[in-house]
Amino acid sequence: MDKIEVLAKMKEEKVIAVIRAPNEEQGFLISEAIHQGGIKFLELTMTVPGALELIKKLSAKYVGGDVIVGAGTVLDPETARLAILAGAKFIVGPNLSPKVITMCHRYRVTVMPGVMTPTEALTALELGADVIKVFPGGAFGPSVIKDFKGPLPQGNFMPSGGVTVENANEWIKNGAYAIGTGSSLTKGASTGDYEAVTKEAEKFVAIVK
């Protein structure tokens, strides 16, 4: 899928599932449960042991389909390149790394660096970031999207951290391009209740619709 298609699909679907797990097997089961719940964007964080293999596995499984696999917690350009070669269609970081952005531009892959301040957000825009991740979102609350878009209306902002079923609608109403949700979505997996993960995913999808 082309970068422009990824961004258009992201704007339409709105929800990105942030997947953290203690091992590759559980990461796969969580991904499957989320997919069954209707969420199309899966962000596999590099903190998952075997994350690159998992990205490769999921990318191969859903090739040509409606699921888009990306990599999260990408801190450096080396990791970004490995994730892209494994099949990641978007790269997300908790921080603003110019070198990661450059690497993603080289491969024409959607890049989403993390920021906390207007200065960082402006720098991300100047470097050509596709979507700007406001992180940690829970430290600010939904109104921060409107605050960022006041002076920077040209920016595409996505909160990650602190996004729940209860406040997802507020993030979107305040102008979020997309929303990233992790622990709130996947908490059932900690007890092996993957059905709960699927049901939580269904709730997020319903809110967007």
C-alpha positions as CSV (number, residue, x, y, z in Angstrom):
1,M,0.0,0.0,0.0
2,D,1.3,3.4,-1.0
3,K,2.1,6.0,1.7
4,I,-0.7,8.3,0.5
5,E,-3.1,5.4,0.7
6,V,-1.9,4.6,4.2
7,L,-2.5,8.1,5.4
8,A,-5.9,8.3,3.8
9,K,-6.9,5.0,5.4
10,M,-5.6,6.2,8.7
11,K,-7.7,9.3,8.6
12,E,-10.8,7.2,7.8
13,E,-10.3,4.4,10.3
14,K,-9.0,6.7,13.1
15,V,-7.9,4.0,15.5
16,I,-4.4,2.7,15.9
17,A,-3.9,-0.2,18.3
18,V,-0.6,0.0,20.2
19,I,0.5,-3.5,21.0
20,R,2.9,-4.3,23.8
21,A,3.5,-7.9,25.0
22,P,6.0,-10.0,27.0
23,N,6.7,-12.2,24.0
24,E,6.1,-12.7,20.3
25,E,3.4,-15.3,20.8
26,Q,1.2,-13.1,22.9
27,G,1.8,-10.2,20.6
28,F,0.4,-12.3,17.8
29,L,-2.7,-13.3,19.8
30,I,-3.3,-9.7,20.8
31,S,-3.0,-8.6,17.2
32,E,-5.5,-11.3,16.1
33,A,-8.0,-10.3,18.8
34,I,-7.8,-6.7,17.8
35,H,-8.2,-7.5,14.2
36,Q,-11.3,-9.5,15.0
37,G,-12.7,-6.5,16.7
38,G,-12.4,-4.4,13.5
39,I,-9.4,-2.2,14.1
40,K,-7.3,-2.1,10.9
41,F,-4.0,-0.4,12.1
42,L,-1.7,-2.5,14.3
43,E,1.4,-0.8,15.8
44,L,3.8,-3.4,17.1
45,T,6.2,-1.8,19.5
46,M,9.9,-2.5,19.4
47,T,9.7,-3.4,23.1
48,V,8.0,-6.7,22.2
49,P,10.7,-9.5,22.1
50,G,10.8,-10.7,18.5
51,A,9.0,-7.6,17.3
52,L,10.6,-7.6,13.8
53,E,9.7,-11.2,13.2
54,L,6.1,-10.5,14.3
55,I,5.9,-7.5,11.9
56,K,7.1,-9.8,9.2
57,K,4.6,-12.5,10.1
58,L,1.6,-10.2,10.3
59,S,2.6,-8.3,7.1
60,A,2.8,-11.5,5.2
61,K,-0.5,-12.7,6.6
62,Y,-2.4,-9.6,5.7
63,V,-0.6,-8.7,2.5
64,G,-3.1,-7.2,0.1
65,G,-5.7,-7.1,2.8
66,D,-7.3,-4.3,4.9
67,V,-4.9,-4.6,7.9
68,I,-2.0,-2.2,8.0
69,V,1.0,-3.2,10.2
70,G,3.4,-0.6,11.6
71,A,6.2,-0.3,14.1
72,G,6.1,1.7,17.4
73,T,8.7,2.8,19.9
74,V,11.2,3.4,17.1
75,L,14.0,5.4,18.6
76,D,16.7,5.4,15.9
77,P,17.0,5.2,12.1
78,E,18.6,1.7,12.2
79,T,15.5,0.3,13.9
80,A,13.3,2.2,11.5
81,R,15.0,0.6,8.5
82,L,14.8,-2.9,9.9
83,A,11.1,-2.4,10.6
84,I,10.5,-1.1,7.1
85,L,12.3,-4.0,5.6
86,A,10.2,-6.4,7.7
87,G,7.1,-4.9,6.2
88,A,6.1,-2.0,8.5
89,K,4.0,0.6,6.6
90,F,4.2,3.3,9.2
91,I,6.8,4.2,11.9
92,V,5.9,5.7,15.2
93,G,8.3,7.1,17.9
94,P,7.8,8.5,21.4
95,N,10.4,11.1,20.6
96,L,11.3,13.5,17.8
97,S,14.3,12.1,15.8
98,P,15.2,13.9,12.6
99,K,17.2,10.9,11.5
100,V,14.2,8.6,11.8
101,I,12.2,11.0,9.8
102,T,14.9,11.1,7.1
103,M,15.1,7.3,7.0
104,C,11.3,7.0,6.5
105,H,11.4,9.6,3.7
106,R,14.1,7.6,2.0
107,Y,11.7,4.6,1.8
108,R,8.6,6.7,1.4
109,V,7.0,5.3,4.6
110,T,4.6,7.2,6.9
111,V,6.4,8.6,9.9
112,M,4.9,9.7,13.1
113,P,7.3,11.2,15.7
114,G,6.3,12.0,19.3
115,V,6.2,15.6,20.6
116,M,5.2,17.4,23.9
117,T,5.7,21.0,23.0
118,P,4.8,23.5,20.2
119,T,8.5,23.9,19.4
120,E,8.8,20.2,18.8
121,A,5.6,20.1,16.8
122,L,6.8,22.9,14.5
123,T,10.2,21.1,14.1
124,A,8.4,17.9,13.2
125,L,6.3,19.8,10.6
126,E,9.4,21.4,9.1
127,L,11.1,18.0,8.9
128,G,8.1,16.7,7.0
129,A,6.5,14.4,9.6
130,D,3.2,13.0,8.2
131,V,1.4,12.8,11.5
132,I,2.6,14.2,14.9
133,K,2.1,12.0,17.9
134,V,1.2,13.9,21.0
135,F,2.8,11.8,23.8
136,P,2.0,11.1,26.5
137,G,-1.6,12.1,25.7
138,G,-2.8,11.3,29.3
139,A,-0.6,14.1,30.6
140,F,-2.6,16.7,28.7
141,G,-6.1,15.6,28.0
142,P,-8.2,15.8,24.7
143,S,-8.2,19.6,24.6
144,V,-4.5,19.7,23.8
145,I,-5.2,18.7,20.2
146,K,-7.2,21.9,19.8
147,D,-4.4,23.8,21.5
148,F,-1.8,22.5,19.1
149,K,-4.0,23.1,16.1
150,G,-4.6,26.7,17.1
151,P,-1.2,28.0,16.0
152,L,-0.5,24.9,13.8
153,P,-3.7,24.2,11.9
154,Q,-1.7,22.5,9.1
155,G,-0.6,19.7,11.4
156,N,-2.0,16.3,11.7
157,F,-2.0,15.3,15.4
158,M,-2.5,11.9,17.0
159,P,-2.7,11.4,20.8
160,S,-1.2,8.2,22.2
161,G,-1.2,7.3,25.9
162,G,-4.3,8.0,28.0
163,V,-6.8,7.3,25.1
164,T,-9.7,5.2,26.3
165,V,-13.2,4.2,25.1
166,E,-14.5,6.8,27.6
167,N,-12.6,9.8,26.1
168,A,-11.9,8.7,22.5
169,N,-14.8,10.7,21.2
170,E,-13.4,13.9,22.9
171,W,-10.0,13.4,21.2
172,I,-11.7,13.1,17.8
173,K,-14.0,16.1,18.4
174,N,-11.0,18.2,19.3
175,G,-9.5,17.5,15.9
176,A,-7.3,14.4,16.2
177,Y,-6.3,13.0,12.9
178,A,-6.2,9.5,14.5
179,I,-6.0,8.1,18.0
180,G,-3.5,5.6,19.4
181,T,-4.7,3.3,22.2
182,G,-2.7,0.6,24.0
183,S,-3.2,-0.6,27.6
184,S,-6.8,0.4,27.7
185,L,-7.5,-1.7,24.7
186,T,-5.3,-4.8,25.5
187,K,-5.7,-5.1,29.3
188,G,-7.7,-8.3,28.9
189,A,-4.6,-10.1,27.4
190,S,-2.8,-9.9,30.8
191,T,-5.2,-12.6,32.0
192,G,-5.5,-14.5,28.7
193,D,-8.9,-13.0,28.0
194,Y,-8.5,-12.2,24.3
195,E,-12.3,-12.0,23.8
196,A,-12.2,-8.9,26.1
197,V,-9.6,-7.4,23.8
198,T,-11.9,-8.0,20.8
199,K,-14.9,-6.5,22.5
200,E,-12.9,-3.4,23.5
201,A,-11.7,-3.0,19.9
202,E,-15.3,-3.2,18.7
203,K,-16.2,-0.4,21.1
204,F,-13.5,1.8,19.7
205,V,-14.6,1.1,16.1
206,A,-18.2,1.9,17.0
207,I,-17.2,5.2,18.5
208,V,-15.4,6.3,15.3
209,K,-18.4,5.3,13.2
